Amino acid sequence: MASAGTGTARDLRQDVRDARRVVVKIGSSSLTTAAGGLDADRVDALVDVLARHVAPAGGGTAGRQIVVVSSGAIAAGLAPLGLARRPRDLARQQAAASVGQGLLVARYTASFARYGLRVGQVLLTSDDTSRRAHYRNAYRTLDQLLAMGAVPIVNENDTVATDEIRFGDNDRLAALVAHLVRAELLVLLSDVDGLYDGNPATPGTSLIEEVRGPRDLAGVEIGSIGRAGVGTGGMVTKVEAARIAAAAGIPVVLTSAVRAADALAGRHTGTYFHRTGRRSAGRLLWLAHASTPRGALVLDDGAVRAVVERRTSLLPAGLAGVEGEFSAGDPVELRDAAGRAVARGLVNFDAREIPRLIGRSTHDLARELGPAYEREVVHRDDLVLLRP
């Protein structure tokens, strides 16, 4: 673990100051009251910080392009609907999100308007952004908003989400959005001022100022650190989001909302996650971290080696079985004979078509069933390997 006072640390924080396109994720607890409902003063205080960094309309070099990934829709809808706490059932969560999302964007619109800045609402689902055409469209929309001087306010589309609203979180969404818009920095703001080596309420714990890789987190009890009462995340989701972004070549600053100004100015606050990898093909990051497999394809040993070691497409000849119900274009897991998931990809056939393809060559299939069957089951451009 490096000291914040080293020359390397100073250089890296200069990288933070130099970042032109930045994604800022704001947690529910930083925007709402403990009982639910938006806290206008807290929203305004955050916008005061963000607006000072935003470039004027039309771009230029005087400022930054900032994308806000904002939690708070469900929390904002609690009080107006008479709910004392975040509901557990999906239907009431979605009802609260429906009411709260409008209130949230209205509050941001009014707050940024004090600086002559416009905002644009962008609601995303992981299913949309793992598909090639939808991914490109999401990028173009966000890129155009930024080019026109607007501040995108991004949230997951909670009102129609199913699995996403149950296990998804906006920390992970922020990491994926940072990759989508080709950001140079991700800032995660919450009610905790950084990553500690234990519960910060326990005497003797200390702030981890820098994370260069997994070794810096060895022995850290991340699951016991911080959890907002009106949000879905905790420190686990923030660290995982930081890992995703860092692996995609994007540095991350994790700190509290009250220290947002220090974080964006590049001052030493919170925890800094170093880049650990390079930018990968855009939507494959979504496929790996945000898609929900609809089923599974079982591969024989030769196909596993071809896909994992040689990075080839999955052909019908390598199939050994199929599980689940899915349609062409859905994400599926690719499993070995022992049931271990080795990859994830977008399948080109419906589940009901797979049995007739198992173990057969594309040439034979084309001759018997037509030219539409002379193709890959999963193309390598739509396939991502999973970590062991």
C-alpha positions in Angstrom: 0.0 0.0 0.0 1.6 3.2 -1.1 1.8 6.4 0.9 -0.2 9.4 -0.4 2.9 11.5 0.0 5.1 9.7 -2.6 6.0 11.2 -6.0 4.0 8.5 -7.8 0.9 9.4 -5.8 1.3 13.1 -6.7 1.6 12.2 -10.4 -1.5 10.0 -10.3 -3.6 12.7 -8.6 -2.4 15.0 -11.4 -4.1 12.5 -13.7 -7.2 13.0 -11.7 -7.0 16.8 -12.2 -6.3 16.4 -15.9 -9.3 14.1 -16.6 -11.7 15.8 -19.1 -14.5 13.4 -19.2 -15.6 12.2 -15.7 -18.4 10.0 -14.4 -19.6 10.9 -10.9 -21.8 8.4 -9.0 -23.9 9.8 -6.2 -25.5 7.5 -3.6 -29.0 7.7 -2.3 -27.8 8.6 1.2 -26.1 11.7 -0.2 -29.3 13.0 -1.7 -32.1 12.1 0.6 -33.3 12.4 4.2 -33.0 9.3 6.5 -36.8 8.9 6.2 -36.9 9.1 2.4 -37.6 12.1 0.2 -35.1 14.4 -1.5 -33.0 16.8 0.5 -32.9 19.9 -1.8 -30.0 21.5 0.2 -27.9 18.4 -0.2 -28.6 18.2 -4.0 -27.8 21.9 -4.4 -24.5 21.5 -2.5 -23.4 18.7 -4.8 -24.5 20.5 -7.9 -22.5 23.6 -6.7 -19.4 21.4 -6.8 -20.2 19.7 -10.1 -21.2 22.9 -12.0 -17.9 24.6 -11.3 -16.2 21.8 -13.3 -18.6 21.6 -16.3 -17.4 22.9 -19.6 -19.5 25.6 -21.2 -22.0 24.6 -23.9 -20.3 23.6 -27.1 -17.3 22.1 -25.4 -13.9 23.8 -25.3 -11.0 23.3 -22.9 -12.2 25.4 -20.0 -13.9 22.7 -18.2 -14.9 19.1 -18.0 -17.7 16.9 -19.4 -19.5 15.3 -16.5 -21.9 12.4 -16.5 -23.9 12.0 -13.2 -25.0 8.5 -12.3 -27.5 9.2 -9.6 -29.2 6.8 -7.2 -32.2 8.1 -5.2 -35.2 7.5 -7.4 -36.7 4.8 -5.1 -35.7 6.7 -2.0 -37.2 10.0 -3.4 -40.5 8.2 -3.9 -40.9 6.8 -0.4 -42.2 9.9 1.4 -44.7 11.0 -1.4 -46.2 7.5 -1.4 -46.4 7.3 2.4 -43.8 4.6 2.8 -41.8 4.6 6.0 -38.9 2.6 4.6 -37.7 1.0 1.3 -40.2 -1.8 0.4 -39.0 -5.3 -0.1 -41.4 -6.3 -2.9 -40.6 -5.5 -6.5 -44.0 -3.9 -7.4 -43.8 -1.3 -4.7 -40.1 -0.6 -5.4 -41.0 0.1 -9.0 -43.9 2.3 -8.0 -41.6 4.3 -5.7 -39.0 4.5 -8.6 -41.7 5.8 -11.0 -42.7 8.6 -8.6 -39.2 9.3 -7.4 -37.5 9.4 -10.8 -39.5 12.4 -11.9 -38.8 14.2 -8.7 -35.1 13.4 -8.8 -34.6 14.8 -12.4 -36.8 17.8 -11.6 -34.6 18.6 -8.7 -31.4 18.2 -10.7 -32.9 20.4 -13.5 -33.7 23.2 -11.2 -30.4 23.0 -9.4 -28.2 23.0 -12.5 -30.4 25.7 -14.0 -28.9 28.1 -11.4 -25.7 27.9 -13.4 -27.4 28.0 -16.8 -26.8 24.3 -17.4 -29.2 21.8 -18.8 -29.6 18.2 -17.9 -30.8 15.2 -19.8 -32.3 12.0 -18.3 -30.9 8.7 -19.6 -32.4 5.5 -18.3 -30.4 2.3 -19.0 -30.9 -1.4 -18.7 -28.2 -4.0 -18.8 -30.1 -5.9 -21.4 -30.1 -2.9 -23.8 -26.5 -2.2 -23.5 -25.1 -5.7 -24.0 -26.6 -5.7 -27.5 -24.4 -4.1 -30.2 -26.9 -1.7 -31.8 -28.3 -0.6 -28.5 -24.9 -0.1 -27.1 -23.8 2.1 -30.0 -27.0 4.1 -29.6 -26.5 4.6 -25.9 -23.0 5.9 -26.5 -24.1 8.3 -29.3 -26.9 9.7 -27.1 -24.6 10.4 -24.1 -21.8 11.7 -26.3 -24.2 14.1 -28.1 -25.6 15.4 -24.8 -22.0 16.1 -23.6 -21.1 17.8 -26.9 -24.1 20.1 -26.5 -23.1 21.1 -23.0 -25.8 19.2 -21.2 -25.2 17.1 -18.0 -26.6 13.5 -18.4 -28.3 12.2 -15.4 -28.1 8.4 -15.7 -30.0 5.8 -13.7 -31.1 2.2 -14.2 -34.6 1.9 -15.5 -36.0 0.7 -12.2 -39.6 1.0 -13.2 -39.4 -1.8 -15.8 -36.3 -3.7 -14.5 -36.7 -7.2 -13.1 -33.5 -8.9 -12.1 -31.6 -5.6 -12.3 -33.6 -4.0 -9.5 -33.1 -7.1 -7.2 -29.4 -7.5 -7.4 -28.1 -4.5 -9.5 -26.6 -1.4 -8.0 -25.7 2.0 -9.4 -22.0 1.6 -8.3 -21.6 -1.1 -10.9 -23.7 0.9 -13.4 -21.4 3.8 -12.9 -18.3 1.7 -13.7 -20.0 0.4 -16.9 -21.2 3.9 -17.9 -17.6 5.2 -17.4 -16.4 2.6 -19.9 -19.4 3.3 -22.2 -18.6 7.0 -22.5 -14.9 6.5 -22.5 -14.4 8.5 -19.3 -11.0 9.2 -17.9 -12.1 9.2 -14.3 -14.8 7.6 -12.1 -15.7 9.3 -8.8 -17.8 7.2 -6.4 -19.5 9.4 -3.7 -21.3 8.1 -0.7 -21.6 8.6 3.1 -18.2 6.9 3.7 -15.0 8.9 3.2 -13.0 6.0 1.7 -12.2 2.4 2.0 -11.0 1.3 5.5 -9.2 -1.9 6.5 -12.2 -2.6 8.8 -15.4 -0.9 10.1 -14.5 2.8 10.4 -16.5 2.9 13.6 -14.1 0.4 15.2 -11.0 2.0 16.9 -7.7 1.1 15.3 -9.0 0.9 11.7 -7.3 3.1 9.1 -8.0 4.5 5.6 -6.6 2.7 2.7 -5.3 5.6 0.6 -4.4 3.6 -2.6 -5.3 0.3 -4.1 -2.9 -1.0 -6.8 -4.5 -4.5 -7.1 -6.0 -7.4 -5.2 -3.0 -7.7 -2.8 -3.8 -4.3 -1.3 -7.2 -5.7 -0.2 -6.0 -9.0 1.2 -7.6 -9.4 4.7 -9.8 -6.4 4.4 -13.3 -7.1 5.8 -15.1 -5.1 3.0 -18.5 -6.5 3.8 -18.6 -5.0 7.2 -18.0 -1.4 6.0 -20.8 1.0 5.5 -24.3 0.6 4.2 -26.8 3.4 3.6 -30.3 2.9 5.0 -32.2 4.0 1.8 -29.8 2.5 -0.8 -29.0 -0.9 -2.1 -25.3 -0.8 -2.0 -22.5 -1.0 0.6 -18.7 -1.0 0.4 -18.7 -4.3 -1.4 -20.5 -2.9 -4.4 -18.2 0.2 -4.5 -15.1 -1.9 -4.4 -16.4 -4.2 -7.1 -17.3 -1.2 -9.2 -13.8 0.2 -8.7 -12.3 -3.1 -9.7 -14.4 -3.2 -12.9 -13.4 0.4 -13.9 -9.8 0.0 -13.0 -9.5 -3.2 -15.0 -11.0 -1.2 -18.0 -8.2 1.4 -17.7 -10.2 4.0 -15.7 -8.8 5.3 -12.4 -11.3 5.6 -9.5 -11.6 7.9 -6.5 -13.9 6.6 -3.7 -14.8 9.2 -1.0 -17.8 10.9 0.7 -20.1 13.4 -1.0 -19.0 16.1 1.3 -15.5 15.8 -0.1 -16.6 15.9 -3.7 -14.7 19.1 -4.4 -11.4 17.7 -3.1 -11.9 14.5 -5.2 -12.5 16.4 -8.4 -9.7 18.8 -7.7 -7.2 16.0 -7.4 -6.5 16.6 -3.8 -5.6 13.5 -1.6 -9.0 12.4 -0.3 -10.6 9.0 0.0 -9.2 5.9 -1.7 -7.5 6.0 -5.1 -7.8 2.9 -7.3 -5.0 2.6 -9.9 -5.7 1.4 -13.4 -5.0 -2.3 -13.5 -5.9 -3.0 -17.2 -6.7 -1.5 -20.5 -9.9 -0.5 -22.2 -11.7 -3.5 -23.8 -14.3 -3.8 -26.4 -17.2 -1.7 -25.1 -20.3 -3.8 -24.7 -18.3 -6.9 -23.7 -17.8 -5.3 -20.3 -21.5 -5.0 -20.0 -21.9 -8.6 -21.1 -19.5 -9.8 -18.4 -20.7 -7.7 -15.5 -24.3 -6.7 -16.2 -26.1 -9.3 -18.2 -28.2 -12.1 -16.8 -27.8 -15.4 -18.6 -31.1 -16.8 -19.9 -29.7 -20.3 -20.2 -26.5 -22.3 -20.8 -24.7 -24.1 -23.6 -22.6 -27.2 -22.5 -19.3 -27.5 -24.5 -17.2 -30.6 -25.1 -13.5 -30.5 -24.1 -12.3 -29.5 -27.5 -14.7 -26.6 -27.8 -13.7 -25.3 -24.3 -10.1 -25.2 -25.4 -10.9 -23.5 -28.6 -13.0 -20.8 -27.0 -10.8 -20.2 -23.9 -7.3 -20.7 -25.3 -7.6 -19.8 -29.0 -10.5 -17.3 -28.5 -12.5 -18.8 -31.4 -16.3 -18.7 -32.0 -18.4 -21.5 -30.7 -19.5 -23.8 -33.5 -22.3 -26.4 -33.4 -19.8 -29.2 -33.6 -18.5 -28.2 -30.1 -21.9 -28.4 -28.4 -22.7 -31.2 -25.9 -25.9 -29.9 -24.4 -28.3 -27.0 -23.7 -30.1 -25.8 -20.6 -32.8 -23.2 -20.1 -35.2 -21.3 -22.4 -33.8 -18.5 -24.4 -34.2 -16.7 -27.8 -31.6 -15.7 -30.4 -29.7 -12.7 -29.2 -30.0 -13.5 -25.5 -27.0 -13.8 -23.2 -26.1 -17.4 -22.2 -23.3 -19.1 -20.2 -20.9 -21.4 -21.9 -20.1 -24.3 -19.5 -17.6 -27.1 -19.5 -18.6 -30.7 -18.9 -18.2 -30.2 -15.1 -20.8 -27.3 -15.2 -18.2 -24.5 -14.7 -19.0 -21.3 -16.6 -16.0 -20.4 -18.8 -17.5 -17.7 -20.9 -20.7 -15.7 -21.6 -22.0 -14.8 -25.0 -24.9 -13.7 -27.2 -26.4 -16.8 -28.8 -27.5 -16.9 -32.4 -30.2 -19.5 -32.1 -33.3 -20.2 -30.0 -33.0 -22.8 -27.3 -35.5 -25.1 -29.1 -33.2 -25.1 -32.2 -30.0 -26.2 -30.3 -30.7 -29.9 -29.9 -30.6 -30.5 -33.7 -27.3 -28.6 -33.9 -25.4 -30.6 -31.3 -22.1 -32.1 -32.5 -22.8 -31.3 -36.2 -20.7 -29.4 -38.7 -22.0 -26.1 -40.2 -21.6 -27.7 -43.7 -24.0 -30.5 -42.9 -26.5 -28.2 -41.2 -26.5 -25.8 -44.2 -27.1 -28.7 -46.6 -30.0 -30.2 -44.5 -31.6 -27.1 -42.9 -30.6 -24.2 -45.2 -27.9 -21.5 -45.3 -29.2 -19.8 -42.2 -27.6 -22.6 -40.2 -24.1 -22.3 -41.6 -23.0 -19.9 -38.9 -21.6 -19.8 -35.4 -23.7 -20.6 -32.3 -21.9 -17.7 -30.5 -19.6 -15.5 -32.5 -16.3 -14.6 -30.9 -17.2 -10.8 -31.2 -20.2 -11.5 -28.9 -18.3 -13.6 -26.4 -16.4 -12.7 -23.2 -14.3 -15.1 -21.1 -15.1 -15.2 -17.4 -12.5 -15.0 -14.6 -11.7 -18.4 -13.1 
